[in-house]
């Protein structure tokens, strides 16, 4: 017994987020350098995928955020985006 399936044409529109994430995935797949040389470029492209301006950091965010641990040397987070305080 053979079953034939016929699919009707599907009008599917890709959202800007889907397109941005696809573009980002294609970009990231081509990276060849190490973490230190490409971290900021990677993060700018990731932010752009979510609709942020690729040339500026979002408000409240920073690269190479200093994290101090008592009794240890200072370490650095590649990217920190602090939440804005909302007053009700």
Long-range contacts (C-beta under 8 A, 24 or more apart in sequence): 16-51, 17-49, 17-50, 17-51, 20-48, 20-49, 20-50, 20-51, 21-49, 23-49, 24-48, 24-49, 35-78, 39-63, 39-78, 39-79, 40-78, 43-78, 43-79, 59-84, 60-84
